[in-house]
Amino acid sequence: MRVTGYSYPWDVAEPGFADRAGELGVDEVAVAVAYHTTRAATPWSSGRTAVLARHAALYRPVRAHVWDGARLRPATADWAGGQDSAGDAVRALNAAGIPAAAWIVLTHSSRLGSEFPEAAVRNCFGEPYPWALCPARREVREYAATLTAESLADLDVSSVVLEACGQLGVLHQCHHEKTDAVWAPAVARLLSVCCCTACAARWADTGLDPDEVRGRLRDEVRRLIETGDLTVTGDKLPRGLGNALLATRQRAADELRRGVLAEIRPGIRIVLHGAVDPWVTGALPGLTPAAAGDVNAVVLPCWQPGAGSLDAVEAARAQLPSTVDVGAYVTAVAANPVPDIEAYVTGLGRAGAAELHLYHLGLAGPGRWPDLHAAIRGAREPASRS
């Protein structure tokens, strides 16, 4: 399996990072070039314990003339150690002989969603999700395309890793999140249907009445909540309505992705974070029918070890064309470590994964480094399917 290790720009700047990455034997290091709000531990640093990224930012120079006239524009990062911290990281990796990928987060910006709530995803109760920019809006798609172009300007990268290349939804780890384990899967799916004016206009173009659609969604959400069943996965919306809502989302995601891809130079490998279930929203949103034809690899969320992740990899391998690699996104820094991460990764390879996307070369300190080694040993096992 090909191994991509993930990092932040400040991780690469720590003394010894390139040596550690080389000793691990990763094939590529994905550097966050445009990223969302985070508080990231820095266990390899001798001078601090964490970096607080207060808002989403572009870790490259934000050139005013490029964004002239645009309402949606990225912010700079005064915590990153320079105006081009991501560019510096990519260049340092290249100098060390380690291929670098540009890791770009597209529609996830709580800063922009809060400042411009009309550009955010909005549920059937009229509540905006400020962390989620809606791809149905032209200015969101233009923002994502320009963000991609500026992320890659004058950089030599082997791959581009696209995260949040689609719609985010109701399930999001917000500040001191208090909605965990509250919504059944069916409720979360319906609360993730974007009902903003741009999406509603697209519904109207297909003959749907937006007010009626919002009302049916609200009624069904309330009915499902009142059952008290936190395991329910199905709803009672007419199938035709569900299909129309999904088609609207997928059309916007396709438009977003194609605008982004138009800004990437030929010859750079395109890696898309996604999920097999087309209704999934989030950082790894559901694949559209057209997505596979645009990319070189699709990376699936495999952070939870077990049959569900193995089945998702197997399903993706069966559904995607042979020209598209399947990647497995695995974390070595979860609160509860994978009991046998080497065997788990080996199993993912046997299920059809050709790539291991390993999280995270900066967050995993000395205490988790053996887990990274074990994961990579599992990735190097023969990928013969049982």
C-alpha positions in Angstrom: 0.0 0.0 0.0 1.1 3.6 -0.7 1.4 5.5 2.6 0.6 9.2 3.0 1.2 10.7 6.4 -0.6 13.9 7.4 0.9 16.9 9.1 0.5 20.6 9.8 3.0 23.2 8.6 4.3 23.8 12.1 5.0 20.0 12.5 7.3 20.1 9.5 9.2 23.1 11.0 10.1 21.1 14.2 13.7 19.9 14.2 13.9 16.2 13.1 10.5 16.0 11.3 12.0 15.0 8.0 14.2 12.4 9.6 11.3 10.9 11.5 9.1 10.8 8.3 12.0 9.2 6.4 12.6 6.6 9.2 8.9 5.7 9.1 9.1 5.1 5.4 6.0 7.1 4.3 5.7 7.6 0.5 4.4 11.1 0.9 3.6 13.8 3.5 0.3 15.7 3.1 0.8 19.3 4.5 -2.3 21.3 5.5 -2.3 24.3 3.2 -5.8 25.5 3.8 -7.3 24.3 7.1 -10.1 24.9 9.6 -10.1 25.9 13.2 -8.2 23.6 15.5 -6.2 23.2 18.6 -3.3 20.9 17.8 -1.0 19.2 20.2 2.7 19.5 19.5 4.4 16.6 21.4 7.6 17.0 19.4 8.1 20.6 20.4 10.4 21.6 23.2 8.9 25.0 23.6 5.1 24.6 23.5 2.4 21.9 23.9 -0.1 23.0 21.3 -0.9 25.4 18.5 -4.3 27.2 18.6 -5.5 28.0 15.1 -8.3 30.4 16.0 -10.1 30.2 12.7 -9.8 28.7 9.2 -6.9 30.0 7.3 -4.8 29.8 4.2 -1.2 28.9 5.2 0.2 30.6 2.0 0.3 34.4 1.3 -3.2 35.9 1.0 -2.7 38.1 -2.0 -5.1 41.0 -2.0 -5.3 41.5 -5.7 -6.4 37.8 -6.3 -9.3 38.2 -3.9 -10.3 41.7 -4.9 -14.1 42.0 -5.1 -14.7 38.6 -3.3 -16.8 38.6 -0.1 -15.5 35.1 0.8 -11.8 35.2 1.2 -9.4 33.3 3.5 -7.7 34.7 6.5 -4.0 34.7 7.4 -2.6 32.8 10.3 -0.5 34.7 12.8 0.1 31.5 14.8 1.8 29.7 12.0 5.3 31.1 12.1 5.2 33.0 8.8 3.0 34.1 5.9 4.0 31.0 3.8 4.3 28.3 6.5 2.8 25.7 4.2 5.0 26.6 1.3 8.0 26.5 3.6 7.0 23.1 4.8 6.5 21.7 1.2 9.9 23.1 0.1 11.6 21.6 3.2 10.2 18.2 2.5 11.2 18.4 -1.2 14.7 19.4 -0.2 14.8 16.3 2.1 13.7 14.1 -0.8 10.3 13.4 0.6 7.3 14.0 -1.8 4.8 16.5 -0.5 1.0 16.7 -1.0 -1.1 19.8 -0.6 -4.0 19.1 1.9 -6.8 21.5 1.2 -10.0 21.9 3.2 -12.6 23.6 1.0 -16.1 24.2 2.4 -15.3 24.1 6.2 -14.9 27.6 7.6 -16.7 28.7 10.7 -15.3 32.2 10.3 -16.8 32.7 6.9 -20.0 30.9 7.7 -20.5 33.1 10.8 -19.6 36.4 8.9 -21.8 35.5 5.9 -24.6 33.2 7.2 -26.4 33.4 3.9 -23.5 31.4 2.4 -23.9 28.6 5.0 -25.8 25.4 4.9 -29.3 25.9 6.5 -31.6 23.2 7.8 -35.3 22.8 7.4 -35.9 24.8 10.6 -34.0 27.8 9.2 -31.0 27.3 11.4 -27.6 28.0 9.7 -24.6 25.8 10.1 -21.8 28.4 10.2 -19.1 25.7 9.9 -20.5 24.6 6.5 -20.4 26.7 3.3 -23.0 25.5 0.8 -21.6 24.4 -2.6 -24.9 25.4 -4.3 -23.9 29.0 -4.0 -21.7 30.3 -6.9 -19.6 32.4 -4.6 -18.7 29.4 -2.5 -17.6 27.5 -5.5 -15.6 30.4 -6.7 -14.0 30.7 -3.3 -13.1 27.0 -3.3 -11.5 27.3 -6.8 -9.5 30.3 -6.0 -8.4 28.9 -2.6 -7.1 25.8 -4.5 -5.2 27.9 -7.0 -3.6 30.0 -4.3 -2.8 26.9 -2.2 -0.8 25.5 -5.1 0.8 28.7 -6.5 4.5 28.1 -7.2 4.6 24.9 -5.2 6.0 21.6 -6.3 3.6 18.9 -5.0 3.1 15.3 -5.9 -0.6 15.2 -5.0 -3.5 17.3 -4.0 -5.7 16.0 -1.2 -9.2 17.5 -1.2 -11.1 17.5 2.1 -14.7 18.9 2.5 -15.1 18.8 -1.3 -18.9 18.8 -1.0 -21.4 19.6 1.8 -21.0 19.5 5.5 -24.1 18.8 7.6 -25.5 18.7 11.1 -22.9 16.4 12.7 -19.9 18.5 13.5 -17.5 18.8 16.4 -18.2 22.4 17.4 -16.9 24.1 20.5 -17.9 22.0 23.5 -20.2 19.9 21.4 -23.4 18.8 23.2 -25.3 17.0 20.4 -23.3 13.7 20.4 -25.5 10.6 20.4 -28.7 12.7 20.3 -29.8 12.2 16.7 -30.7 8.8 15.1 -29.0 8.3 11.7 -32.2 9.1 9.9 -32.7 12.4 11.8 -29.1 13.4 11.2 -29.5 12.8 7.5 -32.6 14.9 7.3 -31.1 17.7 9.4 -28.2 17.7 7.0 -30.4 18.5 3.9 -29.5 22.1 3.0 -32.5 24.3 2.7 -30.8 27.6 1.9 -32.2 29.9 -0.8 -29.7 28.6 -3.4 -30.7 25.0 -2.8 -34.4 25.9 -2.7 -34.1 27.7 -6.1 -32.7 24.5 -7.5 -35.6 22.5 -6.1 -38.0 25.0 -7.7 -36.4 24.5 -11.0 -37.4 20.8 -10.8 -41.0 21.6 -9.9 -40.8 21.3 -6.1 -42.3 23.9 -3.8 -39.5 24.9 -1.4 -41.9 25.8 1.5 -43.6 22.5 1.2 -40.3 20.6 1.1 -39.1 22.4 4.2 -42.4 21.6 6.0 -42.2 17.9 5.1 -38.7 17.7 6.3 -39.6 19.4 9.6 -42.6 17.1 10.2 -40.6 14.0 9.5 -37.7 15.1 11.8 -40.2 15.7 14.6 -41.9 12.3 14.0 -38.6 10.5 14.1 -37.5 12.2 17.3 -40.8 11.4 19.0 -40.4 7.7 18.3 -37.5 7.7 20.8 -35.6 5.3 18.5 -32.0 6.3 18.2 -31.2 3.5 15.8 -33.7 4.3 13.0 -32.1 4.7 9.6 -35.1 5.0 7.3 -37.6 7.8 6.9 -41.1 8.1 5.4 -40.4 10.9 2.8 -41.6 10.0 -0.7 -38.8 8.3 -2.6 -39.0 10.8 -5.4 -38.5 13.7 -3.0 -35.5 12.1 -1.4 -34.0 11.4 -4.8 -34.6 15.0 -5.8 -32.9 16.4 -2.7 -29.9 14.1 -3.1 -29.6 15.0 -6.8 -29.6 18.7 -5.9 -26.7 18.2 -3.4 -24.8 16.0 -5.9 -25.1 18.5 -8.7 -23.6 21.2 -6.5 -20.8 19.0 -5.3 -19.9 18.1 -8.9 -19.8 21.8 -9.8 -17.7 22.6 -6.8 -15.2 19.8 -7.5 -14.9 20.6 -11.2 -14.2 24.2 -10.5 -11.5 23.2 -8.0 -9.9 20.6 -10.4 -9.7 23.2 -13.1 -7.2 25.1 -10.9 -4.8 22.1 -10.5 -2.0 21.7 -12.9 -2.0 18.6 -15.1 0.3 15.8 -13.8 -0.6 16.3 -10.1 -2.3 13.3 -8.5 -5.8 14.1 -7.3 -7.0 12.5 -4.0 -10.6 13.0 -2.9 -11.8 12.4 0.7 -15.2 10.8 0.4 -17.7 8.2 1.6 -19.5 5.3 -0.1 -23.0 6.4 1.2 -24.1 9.2 -1.1 -26.1 10.9 1.8 -23.0 11.4 4.0 -22.1 15.0 4.8 -18.9 16.2 6.4 -15.2 16.4 5.8 -15.5 13.2 3.8 -18.8 13.7 2.0 -20.7 11.1 0.0 -19.4 10.4 -3.5 -21.5 11.5 -6.5 -21.9 9.2 -9.5 -19.4 11.4 -11.4 -16.8 11.8 -8.8 -14.6 8.8 -9.5 -14.1 9.8 -13.1 -12.4 13.0 -12.0 -9.8 11.7 -9.5 -7.0 9.3 -9.1 -7.9 8.0 -5.6 -10.8 8.1 -3.1 -10.0 8.0 0.6 -12.6 6.6 2.9 -13.0 7.2 6.7 -11.7 4.1 8.4 -11.0 5.6 11.9 -13.3 3.1 13.6 -11.8 -0.4 13.3 -14.1 -3.2 12.6 -16.4 -4.7 10.0 -18.0 -1.4 9.0 -14.8 0.1 7.7 -13.7 -3.2 6.0 -17.1 -3.5 4.3 -16.9 0.2 3.1 -13.5 -0.4 1.5 -14.7 -3.6 -0.1 -17.9 -1.8 -1.4 -15.8 1.1 -2.8 -13.4 -1.3 -4.5 -16.4 -3.0 -6.2 -18.1 0.2 -7.2 -15.1 2.4 -8.3 -13.3 1.8 -11.6 -10.0 0.0 -11.5 -8.2 3.2 -12.5 -9.2 4.8 -9.1 -7.3 3.7 -6.0 -9.1 3.2 -2.7 -7.5 4.7 0.3 -8.1 4.0 4.0 -7.9 7.0 6.4 -6.7 5.6 9.7 -5.8 7.4 12.9 -3.1 6.5 15.3 -4.1 9.3 17.8 -7.6 8.3 18.8 -8.5 8.4 22.5 -8.9 4.6 22.4 -6.0 3.2 20.3 -6.7 0.5 17.8 -5.9 -2.7 19.6 -3.9 -4.2 16.8 -3.4 -1.5 14.2 -1.0 -3.6 12.1 -3.6 -6.3 11.6 -6.3 -3.8 11.0 -4.4 -2.1 8.2 -3.4 -5.4 6.7 -7.1 -6.3 6.7 -8.0 -3.0 4.9 -5.4 -3.9 2.2 -7.0 -7.3 1.8 -10.4 -5.6 1.5 -9.2 -3.6 -1.4 -7.4 -0.5 -0.1 -4.3 0.4 -2.1 -3.4 3.4 0.0 -3.0 4.1 3.8 -3.7 7.7 4.8 -2.1 7.9 8.2 -3.2 10.5 10.8 -1.1 12.2 12.1 2.7 12.7 12.0 2.6 15.7 14.2 -0.1 14.8 16.7 1.4 11.4 17.3 4.2 11.9 19.8 6.8 9.5 21.1 4.2 7.5 22.9 2.2 6.8 19.7 5.2 6.5 17.4 5.2 2.6 17.7 1.6 2.6 16.5 2.6 4.5 13.3 5.4 2.0 12.7 2.9 -0.9 13.2 0.4 0.7 10.8 3.0 1.0 8.2 4.1 -2.6 8.7 0.5 -3.6 8.0 0.5 -1.4 4.9 3.5 -3.2 3.5 2.0 -6.6 3.9 1.0 -8.3 0.5 -2.4 -7.1 -0.5 -3.7 -10.4 -1.6 -7.5 -10.7 -1.0 -8.7 -13.6 1.1 
